[in-house]
Amino acid sequence: MRSLARYGVTNAVTRTMLTELLTKEDFDALVRPPSLEETWIALRKTAYGEWVPEDPGVNPLTMEKLVREATALRFKRSTRTLKGKPKQVGTLLLSRWELDNLEFALRLWHGQDESLGEILSYPSFVHPMPVFEIVGAETIDEIAVALKDTPYFEPITASAKTYKQKRSIFYVEVALEKDYYRRVLDAIRALGGRDALEGEKIIAAEIDKFNLTWFARLFRYYDVRSQEFREYMIPGPSPVSARLASADLTADLLDDISSRVMPGGLGEEDKGVSSIERVSLLEHMVNEMAVDVSRRLLAGYPFRITGTLSFYLLKRIELRNLSTVFVGKASGLGANELSGRLYGLR
């Protein structure tokens, strides 16, 4: 009865929004049009129609920004009736979109890109985000000062020295992500009981897929020695993230992670592919498994924080898929290639 009283209204609100999640048919309609403009028109024929403007322009970054804001505002509805410690968890989950905006602003600042001024206004989700101050700052220290009243002050301050030495905003992003997931896990564990146990499993899945994505990014784009990979992994409670954070990059590591993700590990036909392709396959599997778990939980009567967390994870994957569509369209990818890059469609 206690969990019913705590989550009953939130559960009911969340359930009303499940039908708004985009389906495979919706995404098929998004990838078919030959132009960005037609793809946007197709998006407005879905549940996003009332959340996005009729004419966003043809800048794919503007489109991605508008979709990011819409997914955040739609998720926010599922947290508004939470109270006490569950409310703290919901607020932290909502701030994930805020962190997305901050990291994008940091990349603009680092690249000294002044051509994107029209997309620098963001709604406040949890903390005020002084985007113009960030982009206009002279130093990383000035950015930290602009964020002194937010949780982002400490990780930016702690990573400032490394940024100055390496001249890469990547190291600031690492600090921000590690700090964010530490705070989320702490808030979930503070709930205690089954809320903590089940909630931790869901957020662990997001950490796993983030670590695998980051692992691939490090492997492909950064001059990082294999023995340094562990330094950039987000500490997570699952065996997958624990393994990524404790060993060097080797073929045996990928085999071991594969066995943890899938019974029997990778098939023989997959063992001959490159390491980066195997990481991509593992990332895909982790995403699909996370979607399955989330939908299964929401199909029952989860009068626990798992209802909010499951809906959060599905909205984050939906955002990832929408971003893939608009960026892919701008890059000239065809419908089949785009469809192959989408996750968790039902």
N, C-alpha and C positions, 0 to 999 in steps of 0.2 A: 504493500500500500504506500510505503514511503516513496518508492521509485515512481509509482503512478502519480502521486501528488507533485513530485518534483519535475517530472518530464511529460506528464500527460498532455498539456496544452502544446508544448513544443513539438511533441510527436505528431499531434493532429495537424499542426501548421505545416510541418515538414512533409507529411503525407500528401497534402493538397498540392505540393510543388513537384512531386515526383513525376506527374504526367507532363510537366514542362521540360523535362530533360530531353535533349535532342536524341532522336532515334537514328538507326542506320539509314532508314529511308530519308530522313532529314539531311544527313550528311551526303548521301548519294546526290540529292538535289543541289547541294552546295558545291560539289566538286565537278559537276557536269558543265556548267556554263563556261564559255571561253574567256570571259572578261571579269575583272574585279567588280565592276558596276553591277553585272548580272548576278554575281555571287551574293552581293549585298542585298539585292532585291529578293533573292531566294531566302536569305536569312530573315528578312522582314516578314516573310510568310510563315515563319515559325513562331514559337512562343516569345522570341526576342523582339517581335515587331513593336510592342509597346515600350520597349526598353532602349531601343537604339533609334537615332534620327533617320529621317528619310534620305537625306543626302549628306554623307560624311566626307565627300570629296573622293579623290582616287588614290590618296596616300595610304599604302597598306599599313604603315605604322599608326596612322590615325585610326584606321579601322580596328586594328588590334587593341589600341588604347580604349576605344569605345566598348569593345566586347569585354575587355578586362573589367571595366567599370560596371558593366551590366551584370556580369557574373557575380561580382562582389556584392552589389546591391540586392540581387536576388537571394544570395546566401544569407545576407544580413537579416532577412525576414525570419529565417529559421532559428535565429539566436535571440530575438528581441524579448521573448518571454522567459528566458533562463534567468535564474537568480542565484546569488551566493557563489560558491565555488564553481558550479557548472557555468555560470555566467562568465567567470574569469576564463574558462576554457574556450567558450564561444567567442569572446572578445579577442583572444589570442589567435584563433583560427581566422577571424575576419582580418586581423592585421597582416596575414600572409599576403593579401593583395596590396596592402600598404608597403610591405617590404619589396614586392615586385616593382612598384613605382619608384621607390628609393634607389634600388639597384639600377633601374633604367636611367634615372637622373644622374647617378654617379658615372655611368658610362658616357652620357652626353658631356658631362663636365670633363672627364678624363680625355675624351676625344676632341674637346673644344669645338663641338658641333653647334653652331648657332643657327643652323638652317631649320631646326625643328621647333622653333619657339611657339608655333601654333598648337603644339600638343603638350605643353608644359603645365597646363592647369589640371589639377586632380581634385576630386572630392575628398574630404576628410573621412576616413573610415573609423579610425580610433584616435590617432594623434595627428596634430597639424603637420603637414608635410611642406616645408618651405622650399619648394622646388626651384623658384627663381633665385633664392639665396644660394642654394647648392650649386646650380649651374653657373652662377656668376662669381663664385668664390675664387680666390687666388690660390689657396692652399687647402690641403686635406684637413688641416687643423681648423680652418675657418668653417668647414663643413661640419666638423664635430661640434663646434660652438653653436652653430645654427640648430643643431639637434640636441642641445643640452638637456631639454626637458622631456626627452623621449628615451626609450630603452636602447636606441641605436647609438647613443653617445659613447658608451663604454666600448663596444666592439670596434667602432671606427677609431677611437683613440688608441686602443690596444694594437690595431693593425697599421697605424699611421707610419710607424718607423719602417716596417717592411715595405709599405707602398713607396716610400721615398727612396728606398734602396733598389727595389726591383722595377719601379715605374710601371706597375701593372695593377689595375683595379681589381683583378681576380683575387688578390690576397685580402682585400677589404670584403669582398663578397663572401669568401670563406668564413671570415670572422663573424659576419652578420648571420649567415645561415646556421653556423654552429650555435651561436647564442640564441637564435630564434627557437630551434628545435629543443635546446636544453630547457628553455622556459616553458614550451608546450608540454614536454614530458613531465616536468616538475608539477605543472598545474593539473595534469591528468592523474598523476600518482597521488596528489593531495586529496583527490576525491575518495580514495580508499575503496575496499571491497571489489565487487565485480565491475563497477564503473572503471576502476583503475586497471584491472586486469584486461578487460575487453578493449578499453580505450587505448591502452598502450599498444596492443596488437595492431590496431588500425593505423595509428600514427607511425608505428614501426614500418609498415608497408610503404608509406610515403617516403620515409627516410631511406629505405632500401632502393626505391626507384630513383630517388634523387642521387644517392651515392653512385649507382650504376651509370646514370647519365653523366655525372661529374667525372667518374672514372674514365668513361669514353672520351670526354672532353679533354682531360689531362693527357690521355694516351695519344690523341690525335693532334692537338694544337699546342701543347705547352712543352717546353724543354725541361721536363721533370724526370729525374732518374727514378727507376722502378722502386728503389728502396725508400723514396720520398712520398710515394702515393698515399701511404697511410696517414700522413700529416694532414691531408686535405679531406679525409673522409669524415662525415658527421657521425659522432658516436650514437649508435642506435641499439635497441635492446634485442634485435633479432640476430640469429646466427649468421645471416648473410652480411649485415653491416659489421658485425664483430669480426668476421673473417677478413673483410676488406680493410679494416682498420688495423689488422695485426700482422700482415704479411706482405712480402714483395710481390710484384707482378710476375707470375709464372704460369705455364700451362697447367700445372697441378692445381694452382689456386683457382683457375676458372673451372676445372673439373670438379673441385670440391664445392664451389659455390653452386654449380649446376646441380649437384646431387642434393643440395639443401633446398633448392627451388623446386626441382622435379624429381620424383622417385625414379631412380635409374639414371639420372643425369641426362646429358645430351645424347641423342642417337648417333650411331656411327656416321651417318651422312653429314652430321653437323660438326664432327670433330676435325674435319679437314679444312674448315674455313679459318680465316684469319682471326686473331685475338679480338680485334675491334668489332668484327661481325658477330663473334660469340657474345661479346658484351651487349651488343645491340639486341641479340636474341634473348638474352637473359632479362634485359630491361623490358622487352615486350611481354615476356612471360610473367614477370612480377606485376606489371600493370594489369594484365588480364586477370590474374589471381586476385588482386586487390579489388577490382571491379566486381568479380564474382562474390567475394566475401561481403562487400558493401551492399550489393543488391539482395543477397540472401538475408542479411540482417534486417534490411528495411522491409522485406516481404513478410516478416513476422511482426511481433509487437514489442519492439525494443524500447521499453520504458527506461532507457538508460542513456548515458552520454553517447553510446554507440550510434543512436539515431542521428544526432547532429554530426558526429564524426564521419559517418558513412556518407551522408549527403554532402558534406564538405569535400570528401575525396572524389566523389562523382562530379561535383562542380569543377574541381581543379582539373580533372582529366578532360572534361568537356571544354574548358578554357584552353587547355593544351591542344586539343584537336582543332578548335576554331582558329587558334593562332597558326597552326600548321597549314590550314586551308588558305588563309589570306597571305601568309608569307610565301607559301608554295605557288599560289596563283601569280603573285608578283614576280616570282623567279622563273615562271614559264613551265612549271611542272604540269603534266597531263593528268587527266582524271584517274587513270589506273595507278599511276605512281603515287598520287596524293592519297588515294584510298588505302594503299599499302602502308602508309605512315600513320594511320589513325588507330587508336587503341579503344578497346572496351565498348564497342558499338553493339547495341542490342535492338 
